[in-house]
Each structure stands twice: as structure tokens, then as C-alpha cells.
Amino acid sequence: MKTTVTVFEQYQFTPGQKIRIEKSKRAGDWEVIDVTDRKVTLKCPVSGKEFTWDAFCYHVTDEECEWPQK
């Protein structure tokens, strides 16, 4: 019997990529600084602060929009 399954894949970031995270404790605009197999380093374009986290994002959509948001 077939059933509907929602499938998620970890997103493969690219250094220099500008991203927006929504509905998360890491919500906001970020620039991807570095990527390894397990970690991603993001930089806030407003404060300039950098954070390295375990890979955590999943791709939802691509949009043409203002970045960073004010």
C-alpha cells in the first residue's frame, strides 16, 4: 500500500551565498562564509558577527527579494 511521505534533504550551502532563515531561532539574513561536511559558518550582514553551527537547514524556495531586510 502506498502512502504520502514528506522527504527532506540537507541543503548544500555555497560560500558567498546570501540566505534568509525564517521561523527558526536563527531567523534572519545571513551570508555563508564556510561549509564543511558537518558545519556551516554564517555571517550576519548587519552586525558582522559570525557563527559556526552544525548543518541544519533544508531548502524550501528561491526568491528575488531585498537582502538584507531592514
ABEGO torsion letter per residue (X at the ends): XBBBBBBBBBBBBBBGBBBBBBGBAABEBBBBABBBAABBBBBBAAAGBBBBBBBABBBABBBBBBOBBX
